[in-house]
Amino acid sequence: MKYFILLVFFLITACSTTGIIPMDEGTYMIASRSAKPGFGPPLGAKANIYEEANSFCAKTKQMVETINFEMTDAGFARPGTVSLEFKCK
């Protein structure tokens, strides 16, 4: 039982991200799922993907230009999700 509780805790606190995915014509995508249970916007996941996108663009001394951003709030038995399409400019 003790190990089951620990497993559930780690599954709840873990965030999954796709990493930076190249698309076409110099555009990239990154998505993440919030592990925070409950209702509301996944603001932590939003911050994480923008931080990763900014780090990616900073390697070439550029900044993130958002092309499309989508955010789905967490709900009952559903994690919040965010996705970002961007260019480095």
C-alpha positions, 0 to 999 in steps of 0.5 A: 500500500505504501508503494502504491501511494508513492506511485500515485504521488509521482504520477500526479506530480510529474509533468509531461512535455513533448520537447521542441518539435520542428515543423515547417518553414522555421516554425516549432511546436511544444506541448505540455500537460499539467499534473496539477489535480483539480480545476483551472488553468495549467499556468505552471505548464504554460510557464514551462513551455515558454521557458523551454521555447525561450531557451531554445531561441536564445541559443541563436540569440533570437526571441520567441514569436508566438504563432499559436497558443492553446490552453485547456483547463484541467477538469474532473479526471482531465489534466490541463494542457498547453501547446505553443507554435512559435518561430525564433526571430 
